[in-house]
Every structure is written in structure tokens, then in C-alpha cells.
Amino acid sequence: MEKILVSACLCGMKTRFDGKDNPFPFLERLKKHYEIVPFCPEIEGGLPEKREPCEMVNNAILTESGKDVTKNFVEGAKKAVSLCHFFGIKIAILKDRSPSCGSRTIHDGSFKNNVIDGLGVTARALIADGIKVYAETDALDFLVPEEKKKKGMTKSKHAAKRSFDKKPHEESEKKPFRKAKSPAKRTYKKKEDGFKEGKPARKSFGGKKAFSKKPYGKPRRSSGKPFNQKTPK
């Protein structure tokens, strides 16, 4: 299963400077398809779990009291890159606005909660190493395979589905062919359609045999002569 590097605070770990976390519900969907590797570059760089807030000031990382902790942030960034190399990680989801993990915005260094466009130390190092870095504020649905299938459904699949759904309906509308129950019924149908009748039945009148005329030919003859002519004496 592919691994993704994720800021530890997004995974529910209490690694923020104030001892809190930043829960990220989207991870529940990612866990079905990826192995989540939580990582906090600030703690891995040697800073305590509870610490002063830090911001980037003139390419240096300072605490609110003015202490330079740039070395700790750089060390944490190096460990993040090494971890990605070790596990073959190609994707990272980091906490935005962080002086280490910010991949879209960071604080401006005034410690007044002002935000500017910029990159944190770890985010910059990962991007330089070829890792795809995303913020938790980005639209990340494309990372979920089931969303890819919904969006990537081709027209041919839709057409196949329509034809499959339509076939049973069409068959139900067609009336099955019924054979005639008897020869008499077939003869009757042929007569209506304009076909010729078969040989008519013989009838007798007063002990003499007589033949009815065919509807399409000359009267039948008996002994070479018409039956209604008398034989001369």
C-alpha cells in the first residue's frame, strides 16, 4: 500500500505549539487506500511538545521572545526528507500556515496572526526533493481511487449500461409469435391475405357426384366433358 507523509497534528496527535491538534476528517477516507505516516518536523528537530509560537522573520525562524530556532527547523526538514526516501513516499499533506509545514501560506513574522503567501522550512525541502506537497485546505478528492472512477467514467461504459438496461424492456414489449392451432385457421388466414384456396371438397346432389368450381380456373370435367352436358345418343 502506498504511503503518504502527513503532519502529525492533522492525525490527531498533540504536537501543536500549544499542546493541541488539528484533526483532519479526510484522513479517514485516505486510510482505506494509503498508509498514513505521521510526522512533526518541529518535535523531530529537537523542540519540546509545548513551546513558544514560532514564525519566519527574514529567512530565520524565531520564537515570540526572539530566540533563534532555525537550526531545529532545518534538522526537522532533513529528517522529513530522509523518511520519504526510506519509505519511498512521493506525496505529503502538511498543515498550512505553519513555519515548518506551510505549503501555501505562513505567518508574516509579526506574531499578530497575519498570513502571507510562502513556504515553511520542511515544505520547501520536500518540494526541492521532488515530493508532491499539498495543504489540508486543498481539494484532495482526486487522491481517493473511488473518486477517480466516478470522474473518469468513459462514454462507452455509459452506452453499454444504457443498452443493457434497455434490452429487457424492449423484449417485454414484443409479443411472442404464436403458431396456428389448426390447419383450418391457417387456411382462413391465407384467404384473408389474398392467397389461393386449396382443393375444394366434393359434394353429392341426388345420388350424383358433382364438383364445385375452383375460384381461379375452368370447371372440372368428367369423362373428358363438362358434367352439365348430356351425352348424345
C-alpha positions as CSV (number, residue, x, y, z in Angstrom):
1,M,0.0,0.0,0.0
2,E,1.3,3.4,-0.9
3,K,2.4,5.7,2.0
4,I,1.7,9.4,2.5
5,L,3.5,11.7,4.8
6,V,1.1,13.7,6.9
7,S,1.7,16.4,9.6
8,A,1.3,14.7,13.0
9,C,-1.2,17.3,14.2
10,L,-3.5,16.5,11.4
11,C,-3.5,12.9,12.5
12,G,-4.9,13.8,15.9
13,M,-1.5,13.9,17.7
14,K,-1.0,16.7,20.3
15,T,2.0,18.2,18.6
16,R,1.0,21.9,18.1
17,F,3.0,24.5,20.0
18,D,0.1,24.9,22.4
19,G,-0.3,21.2,23.0
20,K,-3.4,20.8,20.8
21,D,-4.1,19.0,17.5
22,N,-5.7,19.9,14.1
23,P,-8.0,17.0,13.3
24,F,-8.4,16.3,9.6
25,P,-11.5,14.1,8.9
26,F,-10.5,13.5,5.3
27,L,-7.8,11.1,6.5
28,E,-10.5,8.5,7.3
29,R,-11.1,8.2,3.6
30,L,-7.3,8.1,2.8
31,K,-6.7,5.4,5.3
32,K,-8.7,3.0,3.2
33,H,-6.2,3.3,0.3
34,Y,-3.0,4.6,1.8
35,E,-0.7,4.0,4.8
36,I,-0.5,7.3,6.7
37,V,2.9,8.2,8.1
38,P,2.5,11.0,10.8
39,F,5.5,13.3,11.2
40,C,6.1,16.6,13.1
41,P,9.4,18.2,11.9
42,E,9.4,20.7,14.9
43,I,9.5,17.9,17.5
44,E,11.7,15.7,15.4
45,G,14.1,18.7,15.2
46,G,14.5,18.8,19.0
47,L,11.8,21.3,20.2
48,P,9.6,20.3,23.1
49,E,5.9,19.4,22.7
50,K,4.8,22.6,24.3
51,R,6.8,25.5,23.0
52,E,6.6,29.2,22.2
53,P,4.9,30.1,18.9
54,C,7.5,30.5,16.1
55,E,7.4,32.5,12.9
56,M,9.7,33.2,10.0
57,V,11.5,36.5,10.2
58,N,13.9,37.4,7.4
59,N,14.5,33.7,6.5
60,A,15.2,32.8,10.1
61,I,12.8,31.1,12.5
62,L,12.3,33.0,15.7
63,T,10.2,32.4,18.8
64,E,7.9,35.1,20.1
65,S,10.6,36.0,22.7
66,G,13.2,36.4,19.9
67,K,15.1,33.1,20.3
68,D,16.5,31.7,17.0
69,V,15.4,28.1,16.5
70,T,16.2,27.9,12.8
71,K,18.6,25.0,13.4
72,N,15.8,22.9,14.9
73,F,13.5,23.6,11.9
74,V,16.3,22.7,9.4
75,E,17.0,19.5,11.3
76,G,13.4,18.5,11.2
77,A,13.2,19.2,7.5
78,K,16.2,16.9,6.8
79,K,14.6,14.1,8.8
80,A,11.4,14.5,6.8
81,V,13.3,14.1,3.5
82,S,15.2,11.1,4.8
83,L,11.9,9.5,6.0
84,C,10.4,9.9,2.5
85,H,13.5,8.3,0.9
86,F,13.4,5.4,3.3
87,F,9.7,4.6,2.7
88,G,9.5,5.7,-0.9
89,I,7.0,8.4,-0.1
90,K,6.0,10.6,-3.0
91,I,3.1,12.6,-1.5
92,A,2.9,14.7,1.6
93,I,-0.1,16.5,3.2
94,L,1.1,19.3,5.6
95,K,-0.5,21.8,7.9
96,D,-0.8,25.1,6.2
97,R,0.4,28.4,7.9
98,S,3.0,26.6,9.9
99,P,6.6,27.9,9.8
100,S,7.7,24.4,9.1
101,C,4.8,22.7,7.2
102,G,3.1,25.7,5.4
103,S,2.8,24.9,1.7
104,R,0.5,27.8,0.7
105,T,0.7,30.4,3.4
106,I,2.8,31.2,6.5
107,H,2.6,33.9,9.2
108,D,4.4,37.1,8.4
109,G,6.7,37.2,11.5
110,S,4.8,39.9,13.3
111,F,3.1,37.4,15.7
112,K,-0.2,39.2,15.1
113,N,-1.8,36.3,13.2
114,N,-1.2,37.9,9.8
115,V,-0.8,35.5,6.9
116,I,1.2,35.8,3.7
117,D,2.0,33.6,0.8
118,G,5.1,31.5,1.4
119,L,6.6,28.1,2.2
120,G,7.7,26.6,5.5
121,V,11.1,25.1,6.0
122,T,10.0,21.4,5.7
123,A,7.6,22.1,2.9
124,R,10.4,23.8,0.9
125,A,12.8,21.0,1.5
126,L,10.3,18.3,0.4
127,I,9.3,20.2,-2.8
128,A,13.0,20.7,-3.7
129,D,13.4,16.9,-3.3
130,G,10.6,16.1,-5.8
131,I,7.9,15.3,-3.2
132,K,4.4,16.4,-4.1
133,V,3.3,18.6,-1.2
134,Y,-0.4,19.5,-0.5
135,A,-2.1,21.6,2.2
136,E,-5.0,20.2,4.2
137,T,-7.0,23.1,2.7
138,D,-6.5,21.8,-0.9
139,A,-9.2,19.8,-2.7
140,L,-7.8,16.3,-2.2
141,D,-10.7,14.2,-3.6
142,F,-8.5,13.2,-6.5
143,L,-6.3,11.1,-4.2
144,V,-9.2,8.7,-3.5
145,P,-9.4,6.0,-6.1
146,E,-13.2,5.7,-5.9
147,E,-13.5,9.4,-6.8
148,K,-11.2,8.9,-9.8
149,K,-13.5,6.2,-11.1
150,K,-16.6,8.4,-10.9
151,K,-14.9,11.3,-12.7
152,G,-13.1,9.1,-15.2
153,M,-16.1,7.1,-16.4
154,T,-16.0,6.9,-20.3
155,K,-18.9,7.4,-22.7
156,S,-18.6,3.8,-23.9
157,K,-19.3,2.5,-20.4
158,H,-22.4,4.7,-20.2
159,A,-23.6,3.5,-23.6
160,A,-23.1,-0.1,-22.6
161,K,-25.1,0.5,-19.5
162,R,-28.0,2.1,-21.4
163,S,-28.2,-0.8,-23.9
164,F,-28.2,-3.4,-21.1
165,D,-31.0,-1.6,-19.3
166,K,-33.0,-1.1,-22.4
167,K,-32.9,-4.7,-23.8
168,P,-35.2,-6.4,-21.2
169,H,-37.7,-3.5,-21.6
170,E,-37.7,-3.9,-25.4
171,E,-38.2,-7.7,-25.2
172,S,-41.1,-7.3,-22.8
173,E,-42.9,-5.0,-25.3
174,K,-42.6,-7.5,-28.2
175,K,-45.4,-10.1,-28.5
176,P,-44.2,-13.6,-28.9
177,F,-45.1,-15.3,-32.2
178,R,-47.9,-17.8,-31.9
179,K,-48.4,-20.7,-34.2
180,A,-51.8,-21.6,-35.6
181,K,-53.7,-24.1,-33.6
182,S,-55.1,-26.0,-36.6
183,P,-54.8,-26.2,-40.5
184,A,-58.3,-24.6,-40.9
185,K,-57.1,-21.5,-39.1
186,R,-54.1,-21.2,-41.4
187,T,-56.3,-21.6,-44.5
188,Y,-58.6,-18.9,-43.2
189,K,-55.7,-16.5,-42.7
190,K,-54.3,-17.2,-46.1
191,K,-57.7,-16.4,-47.7
192,E,-57.7,-13.0,-46.0
193,D,-54.2,-12.3,-47.2
194,G,-55.2,-13.0,-50.8
195,F,-53.7,-16.5,-51.2
196,K,-55.4,-19.2,-53.2
197,E,-57.5,-21.8,-51.5
198,G,-56.7,-25.5,-51.6
199,K,-58.7,-28.2,-53.4
200,P,-62.4,-27.9,-52.5
201,A,-64.3,-30.8,-51.0
202,R,-66.7,-33.0,-53.2
203,K,-70.4,-32.7,-52.7
204,S,-73.2,-35.0,-53.9
205,F,-76.7,-34.0,-55.1
206,G,-79.4,-36.6,-55.6
207,G,-77.0,-39.5,-55.7
208,K,-74.9,-37.9,-58.5
209,K,-71.5,-36.6,-57.7
210,A,-70.9,-33.0,-58.6
211,F,-67.8,-30.8,-58.3
212,S,-67.8,-27.2,-57.3
213,K,-65.9,-24.8,-59.5
214,K,-62.5,-23.6,-58.4
215,P,-62.4,-19.8,-57.8
216,Y,-59.5,-19.4,-60.2
217,G,-59.9,-22.0,-63.0
218,K,-62.3,-23.7,-65.5
219,P,-65.0,-26.1,-64.3
220,R,-63.7,-29.6,-63.8
221,R,-64.6,-32.2,-66.4
222,S,-65.8,-35.8,-66.0
223,S,-65.0,-38.3,-68.8
224,G,-63.5,-35.5,-70.9
225,K,-66.7,-33.5,-70.9
226,P,-68.3,-30.9,-68.7
227,F,-70.6,-32.6,-66.1
228,N,-73.6,-30.4,-67.1
229,Q,-73.7,-31.5,-70.8
230,K,-75.8,-34.5,-71.9
231,T,-74.1,-37.3,-74.0
232,P,-75.8,-37.5,-77.4
233,K,-77.5,-40.9,-78.3
